[in-house]
Amino acid sequence: MILRPFAAMLIALTAAAAEPPKEHIPDPAKGKELFQTCAGCHNYTNDEKKFGPSLRTLFGRVTLRNGKPATDANVRGIILDGYDRMPSFRYNFGGEEIDDLMAFLHTLNAPPASNASASTGEKYFRAYCLRCHEHNFEGVRERISDDKLHRLIKEGHAGSPALKDWIDRDAQAAIFDYVKRL
């Protein structure tokens, strides 16, 4: 009697093992959800740089920032191993998730959304500061000196990188002017 349930289970396991694994079809919609991990540093709706380059036309480029051709293998390598100041995401995404993310990145070829009326300072602010500061600068002029605001923009603060390493003095000044008008 005990042999029959065991035999049935053995037959079921053998049949399941004989079925080929289902092939994963990469899903750009899932990839877009996963991209939220990347969105803090990379734009994809416009060409404005955040901490990392815009990925809006990633696969339309000839080369990547590391000088390698813009191929699936090279983009996947940067995601998995990191590059320059970008950390490795090898342990953040599983194999199918990377495939989904890559499928989403291949969809990024639409014309950029632009805000022609935005000032230079606002554009830089949106690219470098907005991810943490969503226009919550009520009373900045009263609470912080101009020197300190210049220093925070230039040297970084609260774990953010120093903008002096990313943008020139004119861009830093444009951010300062924009924040002072908020």
Phi, psi and omega in degrees: 000318180294331182294325182297309178299323179295317179296318179297318180293320180297319178295317180296317179294321178295318179295319180294321180291332181284338179286134178292147178297146179288136179283135178280126175260113182304137184245108180300329179295319176293322178298323178296321176297317180294331181298341179304330175297328184270337190295340177294332183246342185231130169279156169222353180264345178211179184268003182291134179280138168258228175287329175246173182290158173295142179253013185305320181239038187310308183273005173266355181275157176280314180230159175271175181296337178275004178087354180276157178298149180280078179246165177304313183299318182288322177293315178302320179298318178295318179297314184285322187255345183082169178198139179055247180262359179280127180285166175287140175246023181303323184261002178268329185237137172280175182303313180291326178293320176298319178299318179295316179298317178297321178298319177296316181300328178289344179275351187278078179219018180280159175299148183291148171275126182234155176243088186297334183275353181289141176287166177301316180299318179295319179299314178294320179300314179299322182286322189248338190242332191298331182301330177253328185247098180267067179054039178258058184247030178306126174073022180302317182300328182276331187265341188222139180285159177300319180299317181293320179296317176302315181296318180296320179293314184289313188266347184088169181193156176050039178088353178281150180288160178289124180291342177298337178276349186245323185225160183281175183297323180297319179292320177298318178295323178295320176297314179304311180299319180296313181296322180294335180273349182294000000 
